[in-house]
Amino acid sequence: RPIIHLAEDVRTVFVHGGVSPNVGMSHLSQGKISVEKLNKIWRENSHEGKLYDFLNGRGMELKDIMGHVVYELLTYRGNHPGYGKWESHGTFDEDEGDSDKVCEILHDMLSHMEGIDRIAVGHTPDDNIRIMCDGAFMALDSTLGRWIRGSGNEYCPGPEHFENRKGVDVPRTSRDGKYRCDEIKAVCEGQIVRLDSDGSVNVITM
C-alpha cells in the first residue's frame, strides 16, 4: 500500500505522521510526481528483507536517503502547534503558544509543494478532529475505535469478558484493585471529515 496519498481534486496530501519543511520542499516539491516517486521507492523496499536497512539508511545512495524521508512521514509531529520540542525532548505544550509560527512555516512549505494546499495526518489521537492553520492542516485521528477511546493503548477486555460480581457485570481490575478498566461503549464516538471539491471541509460527528 502507498506510504503517502495525494487527493488531487481537493489538493490534500495524506500521511500518517506529518511533513517536515525539509521533506516538503526537497522531496514533495513536484506534487503528484514526487508522491508517485516516494510510493515507488517504498514499494521496492518495504518487504521484510529490506525494510529495516531502508528505514535506517545504509550508505549514501538515493534510496537510502529516501528511507529517512519515509520514516519522517510516519513519525513527524512538527506540523502540530505545541509539538516544537517533541523531536528533541519528547514533550508537548498544551498551550500551543507557537501556533502562529508553526502555521507560518506550514504555509511557506505548502507554497513550494505543487498542487498541494493541505496536509492531513493521523498519528496523534484526540477526542475530535483538529483543523488548524486556516484549514491547511488537519489532524484526523478522533479515536473512533471503541477500545482506544475507552482505554487508550492499555489492554482492557471488552464487555464479553467482564467479571460477574454478585450478579453484576463489571469491567476487570488489576489484582490489587488499584486499576480499573474504563467502560467500553456499545457504539463508536468521534468525528470524520468530508472534503468537497469546492474546497470546503465538513466535520461530521458520530
ABEGO torsion letter per residue (X at the ends): XBABBBBAAAGBBBBAAEBBAAAAAAAAAAEAAAAAAAAAAAAAAABAAAAAAAAAEBEABAAAAAAAAAAAAAABAAABBGAAAAAAAGBBBAAGAAAAAAAAAAAAAAAABBGBABBBBBGBBBABBBBBGGGABBBABAGABAAAAAAEABBBBBAAABBBBGGBBBBBBBAAGABBBBBBBABBBEBBBBBBAAGBBBBBBX
